[in-house]
Amino acid sequence: MLIEKSLFKSFILMTIKKTKVIIPQIIVIVSTVTNNLKNLKFLGSIKSSGVFDMNSYPSQVLEITLFPETAKRLDKALADAVSEKYTLSRSRLKKLIEAGCVISSDNGLVATLKTKVIPNSNWEITLEAPEITNISAEDLKIDIAFEDEHLIVINKAAGMVVHPAPGSPSGTLVNAMMFHCGSSLSGVGGRKRPGIVHRIDKDTSGLIVIAKNNITHENLSLQFSEHTITRVYQLLIWGKLRPSSGKIDTFITRSSKNRQMMEVSSSKGKRAITNYKTIEIFENDKTPTLSLVECRLETGRTHQIRVHMTHMGNSIMGDGKYKKKYKKLKNIDTSLENLIYKLDRQFLHAQTLGFIHPKTNDEMTFTSILPQELENILVLLRNTDK
């Protein structure tokens, strides 16, 4: 079937031709919202691949047509209808509906979460422009593992907070990104988190991906929500895990005793899944019993690995928040003891990060070696084990 649809009756700005129609069919328009049709202009451009570049200002609009074979909930119906190249997740659409950014093209109705889906109805989704931020750009040292015009992968050092928060208004990865990338960062994360798709804790080192535009941000966020991102961590724990490998599948919720901490729950909170395996065990008369462990995440909840290891009875070395009350170490190698007590971070490192590139569809995998302060501990443990 050949479809040729002029986007406007009297202003033939663009023609869409397709040789195959997949239901639900959508028509997408990217435009500046104005009261004067003559002033209407495209903010996005269609590149050779046919993908819209929507990283432009001041606002962006998608027009969606919902056909009969759609879900009953509006957020789900819109999420199903939007083409993969726009990757608006259901949670993102839900927020846009709540913000009044979804309006019926047929009757001007501002949608709510209770709005019923009507077959063959037309909807305009206004994508919020990136907010103007007051975050200062700071020339901070960062380790760039990969960068192109769409995203940047950073090997974050321990001690650096990912984004500004109470108590950490500066010196963050976002401050460094503002200096390095300028205004090109995605605005989906909001004024305090431009470009931030996911986080790792302040005292955790390793790989993190930053989005440079909204399309990249939405695509990566969808990959995270669908649990298709590869995330592998290395950690050193006290004691030995029993069994030595397996899957931890629990709910994680905020602690009722300390709101800055998380805890395992049998019914409350969000489901959290961690696959783990023991790589190496250190156990002799000169060392405490320690295990080098690899964790592969299926979900990415706050403090997930730290909470799951504590739940197993094996907290991470150097974790001041979730540590167990250990007795003073006795009769161990003096050099090892000094390294352990001087460690000012948790022995937790985001070693591997893998995802599908939102633009090229290439499978990308990055690996980061252990920082020197962590490698030194392993070297000493292996030497004392001889």
FIDO-250658 format. One record per residue (C-alpha): residue number from 1; residue in three letters; x, y, z. Coordinates in Angstrom, 1 decimal, m for minus. Example, Ala and Ser with C-alpha at 12.3 -4.5 7.8 and 13.67 -1.06 7.14 Angstrom:
<atoms>
(atom 1 'ALA' (12.3 m4.5 7.8))
(atom 2 'SER' (13.7 m1.1 7.1))
</atoms>
This chain:
<atoms>
(atom 1 'MET' (0.0 0.0 0.0))
(atom 2 'LEU' (1.3 3.5 m0.8))
(atom 3 'ILE' (0.3 6.3 1.5))
(atom 4 'GLU' (1.0 9.9 0.7))
(atom 5 'LYS' (m0.1 12.4 3.3))
(atom 6 'SER' (0.4 16.1 3.0))
(atom 7 'LEU' (0.9 17.5 6.5))
(atom 8 'PHE' (m1.0 20.7 5.9))
(atom 9 'LYS' (m3.6 21.5 3.3))
(atom 10 'SER' (m2.4 24.9 2.1))
(atom 11 'PHE' (1.2 24.6 3.3))
(atom 12 'ILE' (2.9 21.6 1.8))
(atom 13 'LEU' (5.9 21.6 4.1))
(atom 14 'MET' (6.7 17.9 3.9))
(atom 15 'THR' (5.4 14.6 2.4))
(atom 16 'ILE' (5.6 11.3 4.1))
(atom 17 'LYS' (5.7 8.2 1.9))
(atom 18 'LYS' (5.7 4.7 3.1))
(atom 19 'THR' (5.5 1.4 1.3))
(atom 20 'LYS' (4.3 m0.6 4.3))
(atom 21 'VAL' (1.8 0.4 6.9))
(atom 22 'ILE' (2.1 m1.1 10.4))
(atom 23 'ILE' (m0.9 m0.7 12.7))
(atom 24 'PRO' (m1.0 1.3 14.8))
(atom 25 'GLN' (m0.1 3.9 12.2))
(atom 26 'ILE' (1.3 7.3 13.3))
(atom 27 'ILE' (1.9 10.6 11.7))
(atom 28 'VAL' (4.6 12.6 13.4))
(atom 29 'ILE' (5.0 16.4 13.2))
(atom 30 'VAL' (7.7 18.4 14.8))
(atom 31 'SER' (6.8 22.0 15.0))
(atom 32 'THR' (7.0 25.3 17.0))
(atom 33 'VAL' (3.6 26.0 18.6))
(atom 34 'THR' (2.3 29.4 17.3))
(atom 35 'ASN' (m1.0 31.1 16.8))
(atom 36 'ASN' (m0.1 32.0 13.2))
(atom 37 'LEU' (0.1 29.1 10.7))
(atom 38 'LYS' (2.3 31.2 8.5))
(atom 39 'ASN' (4.9 31.3 11.2))
(atom 40 'LEU' (4.9 27.6 11.6))
(atom 41 'LYS' (8.3 26.1 11.1))
(atom 42 'PHE' (10.1 22.8 11.7))
(atom 43 'LEU' (12.4 22.7 14.6))
(atom 44 'GLY' (13.5 19.2 13.8))
(atom 45 'SER' (15.2 18.1 10.7))
(atom 46 'ILE' (14.9 14.8 8.8))
(atom 47 'LYS' (18.4 13.3 8.4))
(atom 48 'SER' (19.4 10.7 5.7))
(atom 49 'SER' (18.3 7.9 8.0))
(atom 50 'GLY' (14.8 9.3 8.2))
(atom 51 'VAL' (15.2 10.1 11.9))
(atom 52 'PHE' (14.0 13.4 13.3))
(atom 53 'ASP' (16.5 15.5 15.2))
(atom 54 'MET' (14.5 17.0 17.9))
(atom 55 'ASN' (17.2 18.5 20.1))
(atom 56 'SER' (16.0 22.1 19.4))
(atom 57 'TYR' (14.1 24.9 21.0))
(atom 58 'PRO' (11.7 26.2 22.2))
(atom 59 'SER' (9.2 23.3 22.1))
(atom 60 'GLN' (8.6 20.1 20.2))
(atom 61 'VAL' (5.3 18.5 19.3))
(atom 62 'LEU' (4.4 15.0 18.2))
(atom 63 'GLU' (1.0 14.3 16.6))
(atom 64 'ILE' (m0.2 10.8 17.1))
(atom 65 'THR' (m3.2 9.0 15.5))
(atom 66 'LEU' (m4.6 6.1 17.6))
(atom 67 'PHE' (m6.2 3.3 15.6))
(atom 68 'PRO' (m8.8 0.8 16.9))
(atom 69 'GLU' (m6.2 m1.8 17.9))
(atom 70 'THR' (m4.9 0.2 20.9))
(atom 71 'ALA' (m4.8 m0.1 24.6))
(atom 72 'LYS' (m7.5 1.3 26.8))
(atom 73 'ARG' (m5.2 3.5 28.9))
(atom 74 'LEU' (m4.1 6.6 27.1))
(atom 75 'ASP' (m0.4 6.5 28.3))
(atom 76 'LYS' (m0.1 2.9 27.2))
(atom 77 'ALA' (m1.9 3.5 23.9))
(atom 78 'LEU' (0.4 6.4 23.1))
(atom 79 'ALA' (3.5 4.5 24.2))
(atom 80 'ASP' (2.5 1.6 21.9))
(atom 81 'ALA' (1.8 4.0 19.0))
(atom 82 'VAL' (5.0 6.0 19.1))
(atom 83 'SER' (7.6 4.6 16.7))
(atom 84 'GLU' (10.7 3.1 18.2))
(atom 85 'LYS' (12.9 5.9 16.9))
(atom 86 'TYR' (11.1 8.3 19.3))
(atom 87 'THR' (11.2 6.0 22.3))
(atom 88 'LEU' (8.9 7.8 24.7))
(atom 89 'SER' (8.5 5.5 27.6))
(atom 90 'ARG' (5.1 4.9 29.3))
(atom 91 'SER' (6.4 6.6 32.5))
(atom 92 'ARG' (7.6 9.6 30.6))
(atom 93 'LEU' (4.2 9.9 28.8))
(atom 94 'LYS' (2.4 9.6 32.1))
(atom 95 'LYS' (4.4 12.6 33.4))
(atom 96 'LEU' (3.6 14.5 30.3))
(atom 97 'ILE' (m0.1 13.8 30.7))
(atom 98 'GLU' (0.1 14.9 34.4))
(atom 99 'ALA' (1.8 18.1 33.3))
(atom 100 'GLY' (m1.0 18.9 30.8))
(atom 101 'CYS' (1.3 18.3 27.7))
(atom 102 'VAL' (m1.1 15.9 25.9))
(atom 103 'ILE' (m4.0 17.5 24.1))
(atom 104 'SER' (m6.6 16.2 21.7))
(atom 105 'SER' (m6.2 17.6 18.2))
(atom 106 'ASP' (m9.9 16.8 17.6))
(atom 107 'ASN' (m11.5 18.9 20.3))
(atom 108 'GLY' (m8.8 20.6 22.4))
(atom 109 'LEU' (m9.3 18.4 25.4))
(atom 110 'VAL' (m6.4 18.4 27.8))
(atom 111 'ALA' (m5.8 14.7 28.7))
(atom 112 'THR' (m5.7 13.3 32.2))
(atom 113 'LEU' (m4.7 9.9 33.3))
(atom 114 'LYS' (m8.4 9.0 33.4))
(atom 115 'THR' (m9.1 10.1 29.8))
(atom 116 'LYS' (m10.5 7.2 27.7))
(atom 117 'VAL' (m9.0 6.2 24.4))
(atom 118 'ILE' (m11.2 6.8 21.4))
(atom 119 'PRO' (m10.4 4.9 18.2))
(atom 120 'ASN' (m9.1 7.1 15.3))
(atom 121 'SER' (m8.5 10.0 17.7))
(atom 122 'ASN' (m5.6 12.4 17.2))
(atom 123 'TRP' (m3.3 13.7 20.0))
(atom 124 'GLU' (m0.6 16.3 20.3))
(atom 125 'ILE' (2.2 15.6 22.7))
(atom 126 'THR' (4.3 18.7 23.6))
(atom 127 'LEU' (7.7 17.6 24.7))
(atom 128 'GLU' (9.0 20.0 27.3))
(atom 129 'ALA' (12.0 22.0 26.2))
(atom 130 'PRO' (15.1 21.6 28.4))
(atom 131 'GLU' (14.8 23.9 31.4))
(atom 132 'ILE' (17.3 26.7 31.8))
(atom 133 'THR' (19.6 25.7 34.6))
(atom 134 'ASN' (21.5 27.7 37.1))
(atom 135 'ILE' (24.1 25.0 37.5))
(atom 136 'SER' (27.6 26.4 37.2))
(atom 137 'ALA' (30.0 24.8 34.7))
(atom 138 'GLU' (33.1 23.6 36.4))
(atom 139 'ASP' (36.4 22.5 34.8))
(atom 140 'LEU' (36.7 19.2 36.7))
(atom 141 'LYS' (38.9 16.2 35.8))
(atom 142 'ILE' (36.8 13.5 34.1))
(atom 143 'ASP' (37.8 10.2 32.4))
(atom 144 'ILE' (36.0 9.9 29.1))
(atom 145 'ALA' (35.7 6.3 27.9))
(atom 146 'PHE' (33.7 7.2 24.7))
(atom 147 'GLU' (32.1 10.3 23.2))
(atom 148 'ASP' (30.1 11.2 20.0))
(atom 149 'GLU' (27.5 13.8 19.2))
(atom 150 'HIS' (24.7 11.8 20.9))
(atom 151 'LEU' (26.2 10.5 24.2))
(atom 152 'ILE' (29.2 10.3 26.4))
(atom 153 'VAL' (30.4 7.5 28.6))
(atom 154 'ILE' (32.3 8.5 31.7))
(atom 155 'ASN' (34.5 6.4 34.0))
(atom 156 'LYS' (33.5 8.2 37.2))
(atom 157 'ALA' (35.9 8.4 40.1))
(atom 158 'ALA' (34.8 7.6 43.6))
(atom 159 'GLY' (34.0 10.6 45.7))
(atom 160 'MET' (32.2 12.5 42.9))
(atom 161 'VAL' (28.4 13.0 43.2))
(atom 162 'VAL' (26.5 12.5 39.9))
(atom 163 'HIS' (24.2 15.5 40.1))
(atom 164 'PRO' (23.7 18.5 42.4))
(atom 165 'ALA' (21.7 17.8 45.6))
(atom 166 'PRO' (21.4 19.3 49.1))
(atom 167 'GLY' (24.9 19.3 50.5))
(atom 168 'SER' (26.5 18.8 47.1))
(atom 169 'PRO' (25.7 21.9 45.0))
(atom 170 'SER' (28.9 21.8 43.1))
(atom 171 'GLY' (31.8 19.5 42.2))
(atom 172 'THR' (29.4 17.0 40.6))
(atom 173 'LEU' (29.5 15.1 37.3))
(atom 174 'VAL' (26.8 17.4 36.0))
(atom 175 'ASN' (28.9 20.5 36.8))
(atom 176 'ALA' (31.8 18.9 34.8))
(atom 177 'MET' (29.4 18.0 31.9))
(atom 178 'MET' (28.1 21.5 31.8))
(atom 179 'PHE' (31.7 22.7 31.2))
(atom 180 'HIS' (32.5 19.9 28.7))
(atom 181 'CYS' (29.3 19.8 26.7))
(atom 182 'GLY' (27.8 23.3 27.2))
(atom 183 'SER' (24.1 23.5 26.5))
(atom 184 'SER' (24.0 20.3 24.4))
(atom 185 'LEU' (23.0 18.0 27.2))
(atom 186 'SER' (19.5 16.4 27.2))
(atom 187 'GLY' (16.9 18.3 29.2))
(atom 188 'VAL' (14.7 15.2 30.0))
(atom 189 'GLY' (16.3 14.8 33.4))
(atom 190 'GLY' (15.2 18.3 34.5))
(atom 191 'ARG' (17.1 21.4 35.6))
(atom 192 'LYS' (19.3 19.6 38.2))
(atom 193 'ARG' (20.0 16.5 36.2))
(atom 194 'PRO' (20.6 17.5 32.5))
(atom 195 'GLY' (21.7 14.4 30.5))
(atom 196 'ILE' (21.6 12.1 33.5))
(atom 197 'VAL' (20.0 8.7 32.4))
(atom 198 'HIS' (21.1 6.7 35.5))
(atom 199 'ARG' (23.3 7.1 38.5))
(atom 200 'ILE' (25.9 5.4 40.6))
(atom 201 'ASP' (26.6 6.2 44.2))
(atom 202 'LYS' (29.1 8.9 45.2))
(atom 203 'ASP' (31.6 6.4 46.7))
(atom 204 'THR' (31.2 4.0 43.8))
(atom 205 'SER' (33.5 4.2 40.8))
(atom 206 'GLY' (33.0 3.1 37.2))
(atom 207 'LEU' (31.0 3.6 34.0))
(atom 208 'ILE' (28.0 5.9 33.5))
(atom 209 'VAL' (26.4 7.1 30.2))
(atom 210 'ILE' (25.2 10.7 29.7))
(atom 211 'ALA' (22.8 11.7 27.0))
(atom 212 'LYS' (23.5 14.7 24.9))
(atom 213 'ASN' (20.0 15.1 23.4))
(atom 214 'ASN' (16.4 14.2 24.2))
(atom 215 'ILE' (16.0 11.5 21.7))
(atom 216 'THR' (19.1 9.7 23.0))
(atom 217 'HIS' (17.9 10.2 26.6))
(atom 218 'GLU' (14.5 8.7 25.9))
(atom 219 'ASN' (16.0 5.7 24.0))
(atom 220 'LEU' (18.5 4.9 26.7))
(atom 221 'SER' (15.8 5.4 29.4))
(atom 222 'LEU' (13.7 2.9 27.6))
(atom 223 'GLN' (16.5 0.4 27.5))
(atom 224 'PHE' (17.0 0.8 31.2))
(atom 225 'SER' (13.3 0.4 31.9))
(atom 226 'GLU' (13.2 m2.8 29.8))
(atom 227 'HIS' (16.2 m4.2 31.6))
(atom 228 'THR' (18.2 m4.7 28.4))
(atom 229 'ILE' (21.2 m2.7 29.6))
(atom 230 'THR' (24.3 m4.7 30.6))
(atom 231 'ARG' (25.6 m3.7 34.0))
(atom 232 'VAL' (28.3 m5.7 35.8))
(atom 233 'TYR' (29.9 m4.6 39.1))
(atom 234 'GLN' (33.0 m5.9 41.0))
(atom 235 'LEU' (33.0 m5.8 44.8))
(atom 236 'LEU' (34.8 m7.1 47.8))
(atom 237 'ILE' (32.7 m8.4 50.6))
(atom 238 'TRP' (33.3 m9.6 54.2))
(atom 239 'GLY' (32.9 m13.3 54.5))
(atom 240 'LYS' (31.7 m15.9 52.0))
(atom 241 'LEU' (28.4 m15.9 50.1))
(atom 242 'ARG' (26.2 m19.0 50.6))
(atom 243 'PRO' (25.5 m20.2 48.0))
(atom 244 'SER' (28.6 m18.9 46.2))
(atom 245 'SER' (26.5 m17.9 43.2))
(atom 246 'GLY' (22.8 m17.3 42.6))
(atom 247 'LYS' (20.1 m14.7 42.1))
(atom 248 'ILE' (18.7 m12.3 44.7))
(atom 249 'ASP' (15.1 m11.4 43.9))
(atom 250 'THR' (13.5 m9.1 46.5))
(atom 251 'PHE' (11.6 m5.9 47.0))
(atom 252 'ILE' (13.7 m2.8 48.1))
(atom 253 'THR' (12.1 0.1 49.9))
(atom 254 'ARG' (13.2 3.0 51.9))
(atom 255 'SER' (14.3 2.2 55.5))
(atom 256 'SER' (11.7 3.0 58.2))
(atom 257 'LYS' (14.6 3.7 60.6))
(atom 258 'ASN' (16.8 5.9 58.4))
(atom 259 'ARG' (15.3 7.6 55.4))
(atom 260 'GLN' (18.7 7.9 53.7))
(atom 261 'MET' (19.0 4.1 53.6))
(atom 262 'MET' (17.2 1.3 51.8))
(atom 263 'GLU' (16.2 m2.1 53.0))
(atom 264 'VAL' (14.8 m5.4 51.7))
(atom 265 'SER' (11.1 m5.9 52.1))
(atom 266 'SER' (8.9 m8.9 51.5))
(atom 267 'SER' (6.1 m6.9 50.0))
(atom 268 'LYS' (6.7 m3.1 49.8))
(atom 269 'GLY' (8.8 m1.1 47.4))
(atom 270 'LYS' (10.2 m2.0 44.0))
(atom 271 'ARG' (11.3 m5.4 42.7))
(atom 272 'ALA' (15.1 m5.7 42.6))
(atom 273 'ILE' (17.1 m8.5 41.0))
(atom 274 'THR' (20.8 m9.1 41.4))
(atom 275 'ASN' (22.7 m12.0 39.8))
(atom 276 'TYR' (25.9 m12.7 41.6))
(atom 277 'LYS' (28.9 m15.1 41.5))
(atom 278 'THR' (32.0 m15.5 43.7))
(atom 279 'ILE' (35.2 m14.9 41.7))
(atom 280 'GLU' (37.8 m15.4 44.4))
(atom 281 'ILE' (37.9 m16.2 48.2))
(atom 282 'PHE' (40.7 m14.9 50.5))
(atom 283 'GLU' (41.0 m16.9 53.7))
(atom 284 'ASN' (44.1 m17.6 55.7))
(atom 285 'ASP' (45.7 m16.8 59.0))
(atom 286 'LYS' (47.0 m13.5 57.8))
(atom 287 'THR' (43.8 m12.1 56.3))
(atom 288 'PRO' (40.1 m11.8 57.4))
(atom 289 'THR' (37.8 m13.9 55.2))
(atom 290 'LEU' (36.9 m11.8 52.1))
(atom 291 'SER' (35.3 m12.6 48.8))
(atom 292 'LEU' (35.7 m10.9 45.4))
(atom 293 'VAL' (32.2 m11.0 43.8))
(atom 294 'GLU' (30.7 m10.1 40.5))
(atom 295 'CYS' (27.2 m8.8 40.4))
(atom 296 'ARG' (25.1 m8.5 37.2))
(atom 297 'LEU' (22.0 m6.3 37.6))
(atom 298 'GLU' (18.6 m6.9 36.1))
(atom 299 'THR' (17.2 m3.8 37.8))
(atom 300 'GLY' (18.9 m0.7 39.1))
(atom 301 'ARG' (17.3 0.3 42.4))
(atom 302 'THR' (18.9 2.8 44.8))
(atom 303 'HIS' (21.8 1.1 46.7))
(atom 304 'GLN' (20.7 m2.2 45.2))
(atom 305 'ILE' (23.9 m4.2 45.4))
(atom 306 'ARG' (24.8 m2.7 48.8))
(atom 307 'VAL' (21.4 m3.6 50.2))
(atom 308 'HIS' (21.4 m7.1 48.7))
(atom 309 'MET' (24.9 m7.9 50.0))
(atom 310 'THR' (23.9 m6.7 53.5))
(atom 311 'HIS' (20.7 m8.8 53.2))
(atom 312 'MET' (22.9 m11.8 52.6))
(atom 313 'GLY' (25.0 m11.0 55.7))
(atom 314 'ASN' (28.0 m9.9 53.7))
(atom 315 'SER' (28.4 m6.1 53.5))
(atom 316 'ILE' (30.9 m4.5 51.1))
(atom 317 'MET' (34.3 m3.5 52.4))
(atom 318 'GLY' (34.4 0.3 53.0))
(atom 319 'ASP' (30.7 0.8 53.0))
(atom 320 'GLY' (30.1 3.1 55.9))
(atom 321 'LYS' (26.4 3.2 55.6))
(atom 322 'TYR' (25.5 m0.5 55.4))
(atom 323 'LYS' (28.5 m1.9 57.3))
(atom 324 'LYS' (28.2 m4.5 60.0))
(atom 325 'LYS' (29.8 m4.0 63.4))
(atom 326 'TYR' (33.0 m6.0 63.0))
(atom 327 'LYS' (35.4 m6.6 65.9))
(atom 328 'LYS' (38.9 m5.1 65.5))
(atom 329 'LEU' (40.9 m7.1 63.1))
(atom 330 'LYS' (43.5 m9.3 64.8))
(atom 331 'ASN' (46.7 m11.0 63.7))
(atom 332 'ILE' (46.5 m9.9 60.1))
(atom 333 'ASP' (49.1 m8.5 57.8))
(atom 334 'THR' (49.9 m5.0 58.9))
(atom 335 'SER' (50.1 m3.6 55.4))
(atom 336 'LEU' (46.7 m5.1 54.6))
(atom 337 'GLU' (45.2 m3.7 57.8))
(atom 338 'ASN' (46.5 m0.2 56.9))
(atom 339 'LEU' (44.9 m0.4 53.4))
(atom 340 'ILE' (41.6 m1.6 54.8))
(atom 341 'TYR' (41.4 1.1 57.4))
(atom 342 'LYS' (42.5 3.9 55.1))
(atom 343 'LEU' (40.0 3.0 52.4))
(atom 344 'ASP' (37.7 6.0 52.2))
(atom 345 'ARG' (35.2 4.5 49.8))
(atom 346 'GLN' (33.3 1.3 49.3))
(atom 347 'PHE' (34.9 m1.5 47.3))
(atom 348 'LEU' (32.3 m1.3 44.5))
(atom 349 'HIS' (33.1 m0.6 40.9))
(atom 350 'ALA' (30.9 m0.4 37.9))
(atom 351 'GLN' (33.1 m2.5 35.6))
(atom 352 'THR' (31.0 m3.2 32.5))
(atom 353 'LEU' (28.3 m1.1 30.8))
(atom 354 'GLY' (26.6 m2.3 27.6))
(atom 355 'PHE' (23.7 m0.8 25.5))
(atom 356 'ILE' (22.4 m0.4 22.0))
(atom 357 'HIS' (23.5 3.0 20.5))
(atom 358 'PRO' (20.3 5.0 20.0))
(atom 359 'LYS' (21.4 6.4 16.7))
(atom 360 'THR' (23.4 3.7 15.0))
(atom 361 'ASN' (21.8 0.6 16.6))
(atom 362 'ASP' (25.3 m0.8 17.3))
(atom 363 'GLU' (25.8 m2.9 20.3))
(atom 364 'MET' (28.3 m1.1 22.5))
(atom 365 'THR' (30.1 m2.6 25.5))
(atom 366 'PHE' (32.6 m0.7 27.7))
(atom 367 'THR' (34.8 m2.1 30.4))
(atom 368 'SER' (36.7 m0.3 33.2))
(atom 369 'ILE' (39.6 m1.7 35.2))
(atom 370 'LEU' (39.6 m1.4 39.0))
(atom 371 'PRO' (41.0 1.9 40.4))
(atom 372 'GLN' (44.4 1.6 41.8))
(atom 373 'GLU' (43.3 1.9 45.5))
(atom 374 'LEU' (41.1 m1.2 45.0))
(atom 375 'GLU' (43.6 m3.1 42.9))
(atom 376 'ASN' (46.3 m2.6 45.6))
(atom 377 'ILE' (44.1 m4.4 48.2))
(atom 378 'LEU' (43.6 m7.4 45.9))
(atom 379 'VAL' (47.3 m7.6 45.1))
(atom 380 'LEU' (48.1 m7.7 48.8))
(atom 381 'LEU' (45.4 m10.3 49.5))
(atom 382 'ARG' (46.8 m12.5 46.8))
(atom 383 'ASN' (50.4 m12.1 48.1))
(atom 384 'THR' (49.5 m12.9 51.7))
(atom 385 'ASP' (47.6 m16.0 50.5))
(atom 386 'LYS' (50.9 m17.6 49.1))
</atoms>
